Amino acid sequence: MFTRFVYGQLTGTTAGAATCHPWLVKNNPTTRQHVVSQALLNRFASPDGLISAYDVRWGDTKQKTSKAIGFQENFVKHEPDAAEAIWREVEDRIGPAFTEIDQQPAQLSALTEGAVKDLVALHFARSLATAAGHEQALADTERRVRSDTPTLARLARLKYQGLHLEHAPSILAEIADGIMADVRSEESAGIIFRDDVLRYFGATRTSFTSYSLMVRPVVTGAELLLGDCPAISVSREMASSSIRSPLFDANLIAMPLGPNHVAFVYPDGIEEPVIPVGPEQALHLNGIQVDQASRQVYSRPGSGLDMMARARRAPLRKPDRM
């Protein structure tokens, strides 16, 4: 409890645990967890169910089914099936929404708009980018703990009455180790990340209730691809298209809903974006998808967009095989 309090004070957060109902937990919990919904990936599939998956790190392109791509082993390690149940409620509503989008994207029902907003919120929160940000936040927290000499000294004097710290500087390191021990234990078990990602999803979903939504078709002759961090954020001040802006800084969240449609979610009060999605705009959106991808981008087989991705982002040299 003390460590949780200190950690929360240092990071400006509290670690409220997500509720897990026992009937949601299976004896064999899910380990292969999709961070890109299969329903969304299947929008990019060929008639035989294959999707072109380009690895931005090594430059390989392979055609696979949606089951074989877009996942992360043990993305949520702690009580994964409880998290899956929360996400499934969103994903189960998107099939009818996709049907309506294909038929009349300019006149969506309130149910479809809600389903699309929730799907974008889910992919913004349940993301490899979120996981990377979480790891960085923990590393930053540990640095702040270890560099906060006045706080460590006060805690040391409480623990060791009459201590002269100038004669025992290692005591400060001991205190810092004690503060971080519980954090490391809970992080190793996946508890902190589970709490963070579910809280982030809930906060994003709530914010989107007051945001506007546009779903735009792509003109004939242009086509979209999908990155493995598909809900990309765009802000006027973004220094690099490869760095996702935080939600509160973003002027626009964009996510392809297939090769031929894209969803734009943006805060009320911001001028409505006028975005006819032609070849130039599709190229721009595809470029940001590639830049913000963590490992892979997905496209319709035969579209040639894997080659566009390779041209946009040169792959690393593949490591030598043993």
C-alpha positions as CSV (number, residue, x, y, z in Angstrom):
1,M,0.0,0.0,0.0
2,F,2.8,2.4,0.9
3,T,4.6,1.7,-2.4
4,R,1.3,2.2,-4.4
5,F,0.8,5.5,-2.7
6,V,4.4,6.7,-3.4
7,Y,4.2,5.4,-7.0
8,G,0.9,7.2,-7.6
9,Q,2.2,10.5,-6.1
10,L,5.3,10.4,-8.3
11,T,3.5,9.5,-11.5
12,G,0.4,11.6,-10.9
13,T,-1.8,8.5,-11.2
14,T,-3.6,6.0,-9.0
15,A,-3.6,2.3,-9.7
16,G,-7.2,1.4,-9.3
17,A,-7.7,-2.3,-10.1
18,A,-10.2,-3.3,-12.8
19,T,-13.1,-5.5,-11.6
20,C,-12.7,-9.1,-12.6
21,H,-15.8,-11.3,-12.3
22,P,-14.9,-15.0,-11.6
23,W,-17.2,-16.2,-14.3
24,L,-15.2,-14.4,-16.9
25,V,-11.9,-16.2,-16.1
26,K,-11.2,-19.5,-17.8
27,N,-8.9,-22.2,-16.6
28,N,-6.7,-21.6,-19.6
29,P,-6.5,-17.8,-20.1
30,T,-6.0,-16.3,-23.5
31,T,-2.4,-15.6,-24.3
32,R,-2.5,-14.7,-28.0
33,Q,-4.3,-11.3,-27.8
34,H,-5.2,-9.3,-30.9
35,V,-4.2,-5.6,-30.7
36,V,-5.8,-5.1,-34.1
37,S,-9.3,-6.6,-34.2
38,Q,-9.7,-9.5,-36.6
39,A,-13.0,-7.9,-37.8
40,L,-11.0,-4.8,-38.9
41,L,-8.2,-6.9,-40.4
42,N,-10.6,-8.9,-42.4
43,R,-11.7,-5.8,-44.2
44,F,-8.3,-5.9,-46.0
45,A,-8.6,-9.6,-46.9
46,S,-8.7,-11.1,-50.4
47,P,-11.7,-13.3,-51.3
48,D,-9.7,-16.3,-50.0
49,G,-9.2,-14.6,-46.6
50,L,-5.5,-13.6,-47.0
51,I,-4.0,-10.3,-45.9
52,S,-0.7,-8.8,-47.0
53,A,1.4,-8.3,-43.9
54,Y,4.6,-6.3,-44.4
55,D,7.2,-6.3,-41.6
56,V,8.5,-2.7,-41.3
57,R,11.6,-4.0,-39.4
58,W,12.9,-6.6,-41.8
59,G,11.2,-5.8,-45.1
60,D,9.4,-9.2,-45.5
61,T,5.9,-9.4,-47.0
62,K,3.8,-12.5,-46.2
63,Q,0.1,-13.3,-46.9
64,K,-1.7,-14.6,-43.8
65,T,-5.1,-14.8,-42.3
66,S,-6.3,-12.4,-39.7
67,K,-5.9,-15.0,-37.0
68,A,-2.2,-15.2,-37.7
69,I,-1.4,-11.4,-37.6
70,G,-2.2,-8.3,-35.5
71,F,-1.7,-10.1,-32.1
72,Q,0.8,-9.8,-29.2
73,E,1.5,-12.7,-26.9
74,N,0.5,-11.9,-23.4
75,F,-0.3,-8.3,-24.1
76,V,-2.4,-8.3,-20.9
77,K,-0.9,-10.9,-18.6
78,H,-3.0,-10.3,-15.5
79,E,-6.6,-11.7,-15.8
80,P,-6.5,-11.4,-19.6
81,D,-9.9,-12.9,-20.2
82,A,-11.6,-10.2,-18.1
83,A,-10.0,-7.6,-20.4
84,E,-10.9,-9.7,-23.5
85,A,-14.6,-9.6,-22.4
86,I,-14.6,-5.8,-22.1
87,W,-13.0,-5.5,-25.6
88,R,-15.3,-8.1,-27.1
89,E,-18.4,-6.0,-26.2
90,V,-17.0,-3.4,-28.6
91,E,-15.9,-5.7,-31.3
92,D,-19.1,-7.7,-31.4
93,R,-21.0,-4.5,-32.5
94,I,-18.8,-3.6,-35.4
95,G,-20.1,-6.1,-38.0
96,P,-23.5,-4.4,-38.5
97,A,-21.7,-1.1,-38.4
98,F,-19.4,-2.1,-41.3
99,T,-22.4,-3.2,-43.3
100,E,-24.0,0.2,-42.9
101,I,-20.8,2.0,-43.7
102,D,-20.5,0.1,-47.0
103,Q,-24.0,1.1,-47.9
104,Q,-24.3,4.7,-46.8
105,P,-21.2,6.2,-45.1
106,A,-22.6,9.7,-45.2
107,Q,-25.8,8.9,-43.2
108,L,-24.8,6.7,-40.3
109,S,-27.2,5.8,-37.5
110,A,-26.5,6.7,-33.9
111,L,-25.8,3.0,-33.2
112,T,-23.2,2.8,-35.9
113,E,-21.6,6.1,-34.9
114,G,-21.3,4.8,-31.4
115,A,-19.8,1.5,-32.5
116,V,-17.2,3.2,-34.7
117,K,-16.2,5.6,-32.0
118,D,-15.7,2.8,-29.5
119,L,-13.7,0.8,-32.0
120,V,-11.4,3.7,-32.6
121,A,-11.1,4.3,-28.8
122,L,-10.3,0.6,-28.4
123,H,-7.5,0.7,-30.9
124,F,-6.1,3.9,-29.6
125,A,-5.9,2.5,-26.1
126,R,-5.2,-1.2,-26.7
127,S,-2.1,-0.5,-28.7
128,L,1.5,-1.4,-29.0
129,A,2.2,2.3,-28.8
130,T,0.4,2.3,-25.4
131,A,2.6,-0.5,-24.3
132,A,5.7,1.3,-25.3
133,G,4.6,4.5,-23.6
134,H,3.8,2.5,-20.4
135,E,7.4,1.0,-20.4
136,Q,8.8,4.5,-20.8
137,A,6.7,5.9,-18.0
138,L,7.9,3.2,-15.6
139,A,11.5,3.9,-16.6
140,D,10.9,7.6,-16.1
141,T,9.3,7.0,-12.7
142,E,12.2,4.9,-11.5
143,R,14.6,7.6,-12.5
144,R,12.6,10.2,-10.6
145,V,12.4,8.0,-7.5
146,R,16.2,7.5,-7.5
147,S,17.0,11.1,-8.2
148,D,14.6,12.5,-5.5
149,T,17.3,12.7,-2.8
150,P,15.3,14.9,-0.3
151,T,12.4,12.5,-0.3
152,L,14.7,9.4,0.0
153,A,16.6,11.1,2.8
154,R,13.3,11.9,4.8
155,L,12.2,8.3,4.4
156,A,15.7,7.0,5.5
157,R,15.6,9.1,8.6
158,L,12.1,7.8,9.5
159,K,13.4,4.2,9.1
160,Y,16.8,4.7,10.7
161,Q,16.6,7.1,13.6
162,G,19.7,9.2,14.2
163,L,21.2,8.2,10.8
164,H,23.9,10.4,9.4
165,L,23.3,10.0,5.7
166,E,26.7,11.4,4.8
167,H,28.2,8.3,6.3
168,A,25.8,5.9,4.6
169,P,25.0,7.0,1.1
170,S,24.0,3.4,0.1
171,I,21.0,3.7,2.4
172,L,19.3,6.0,-0.2
173,A,19.7,3.3,-2.8
174,E,18.3,0.8,-0.4
175,I,15.2,3.0,0.2
176,A,14.7,3.5,-3.5
177,D,15.0,-0.3,-4.1
178,G,12.3,-0.8,-1.5
179,I,10.0,1.7,-3.1
180,M,10.4,0.1,-6.5
181,A,10.3,-3.5,-5.3
182,D,6.5,-3.7,-5.2
183,V,6.2,-1.8,-8.4
184,R,8.5,-4.2,-10.2
185,S,6.6,-7.2,-8.7
186,E,3.2,-5.9,-9.9
187,E,4.7,-4.9,-13.3
188,S,6.2,-8.4,-13.8
189,A,2.7,-9.9,-13.0
190,G,1.1,-7.5,-15.5
191,I,-1.1,-5.8,-12.9
192,I,0.0,-2.2,-13.5
193,F,-0.2,-2.4,-17.3
194,R,-3.6,-4.1,-17.1
195,D,-4.9,-1.4,-14.9
196,D,-3.4,1.3,-17.1
197,V,-4.6,0.0,-20.4
198,L,-8.2,-0.5,-19.2
199,R,-8.3,2.9,-17.5
200,Y,-6.9,4.4,-20.7
201,F,-9.6,2.7,-22.8
202,G,-12.3,3.9,-20.5
203,A,-11.0,7.5,-20.5
204,T,-10.7,7.5,-24.3
205,R,-14.1,6.1,-24.8
206,T,-15.6,8.6,-22.4
207,S,-13.8,11.5,-24.2
208,F,-15.1,10.3,-27.6
209,T,-18.7,10.7,-26.4
210,S,-18.3,14.5,-26.9
211,Y,-16.2,14.2,-30.0
212,S,-17.5,14.4,-33.6
213,L,-17.2,11.5,-36.1
214,M,-16.9,11.5,-39.9
215,V,-16.6,8.4,-42.0
216,R,-15.3,9.2,-45.5
217,P,-15.0,7.0,-48.6
218,V,-11.8,6.9,-50.6
219,V,-12.1,7.9,-54.2
220,T,-11.7,5.2,-56.9
221,G,-8.1,4.6,-57.7
222,A,-6.8,5.2,-54.1
223,E,-6.6,2.7,-51.3
224,L,-5.7,2.7,-47.6
225,L,-3.4,0.3,-45.6
226,L,-3.5,-0.4,-41.9
227,G,-0.7,-0.2,-39.4
228,D,-0.5,-2.3,-36.2
229,C,-1.2,0.9,-34.3
230,P,-4.1,1.8,-36.5
231,A,-5.7,4.7,-34.6
232,I,-3.2,7.4,-35.6
233,S,-3.3,10.8,-33.9
234,V,-2.6,14.0,-35.8
235,S,-1.8,17.4,-34.4
236,R,-0.7,20.7,-36.0
237,E,2.3,20.8,-33.7
238,M,3.5,17.2,-34.1
239,A,7.2,17.2,-34.5
240,S,7.3,13.9,-36.3
241,S,4.7,11.8,-37.9
242,S,6.3,8.7,-36.3
243,I,5.4,9.8,-32.8
244,R,1.8,9.5,-31.8
245,S,0.4,12.6,-30.2
246,P,-1.4,12.1,-26.8
247,L,-5.2,12.2,-27.0
248,F,-5.4,15.7,-25.4
249,D,-2.9,17.1,-27.9
250,A,-4.5,15.6,-31.0
251,N,-6.6,17.6,-33.4
252,L,-7.7,14.5,-35.1
253,I,-7.7,10.7,-34.6
254,A,-7.9,8.8,-37.9
255,M,-8.3,5.1,-38.5
256,P,-9.0,3.2,-41.7
257,L,-12.1,1.0,-41.6
258,G,-11.0,-0.9,-44.7
259,P,-9.2,-0.1,-47.9
260,N,-12.0,2.2,-49.0
261,H,-13.2,4.0,-45.8
262,V,-11.6,6.0,-43.0
263,A,-13.0,7.3,-39.7
264,F,-12.0,10.7,-38.4
265,V,-12.8,11.5,-34.7
266,Y,-12.1,15.0,-33.5
267,P,-13.0,17.2,-30.5
268,D,-16.0,19.4,-30.6
269,G,-15.1,23.1,-31.0
270,I,-12.4,22.3,-33.6
271,E,-13.2,23.3,-37.1
272,E,-14.7,20.4,-39.0
273,P,-12.0,18.9,-41.2
274,V,-12.8,19.0,-44.9
275,I,-11.1,15.9,-46.1
276,P,-12.0,14.5,-49.6
277,V,-10.0,11.4,-49.4
278,G,-8.3,11.4,-52.8
279,P,-5.0,9.9,-53.9
280,E,-2.9,12.6,-52.2
281,Q,-4.8,12.4,-48.9
282,A,-4.7,8.6,-49.0
283,L,-0.9,8.7,-49.5
284,H,-0.6,11.0,-46.6
285,L,-2.7,8.8,-44.3
286,N,-0.9,5.7,-45.4
287,G,2.4,7.4,-44.7
288,I,1.5,8.1,-41.1
289,Q,0.2,4.6,-40.7
290,V,3.6,3.3,-41.8
291,D,5.5,5.8,-39.6
292,Q,3.5,5.0,-36.5
293,A,3.5,1.2,-37.0
294,S,5.4,-0.8,-34.4
295,R,6.1,-4.0,-36.4
296,Q,3.7,-4.6,-39.3
297,V,1.4,-2.9,-41.8
298,Y,-1.5,-4.7,-43.5
299,S,-3.0,-4.2,-46.9
300,R,-5.1,-5.9,-49.5
301,P,-3.0,-8.4,-51.5
302,G,-2.2,-7.1,-54.9
303,S,-2.6,-3.5,-53.9
304,G,1.2,-2.9,-54.0
305,L,1.0,-0.9,-50.7
306,D,3.6,-3.1,-49.1
307,M,6.1,-1.7,-51.6
308,M,4.9,1.8,-50.8
309,A,5.6,1.0,-47.1
310,R,9.1,-0.2,-47.9
311,A,9.8,2.9,-49.8
312,R,8.5,5.1,-47.0
313,R,10.4,3.3,-44.2
314,A,13.6,1.5,-45.0
315,P,13.8,-1.8,-43.1
316,L,16.5,-2.7,-40.7
317,R,19.1,-5.3,-41.7
318,K,17.7,-8.7,-40.8
319,P,19.7,-10.3,-38.0
320,D,22.0,-13.1,-38.9
321,R,20.5,-16.5,-38.3
322,M,22.4,-18.9,-36.1
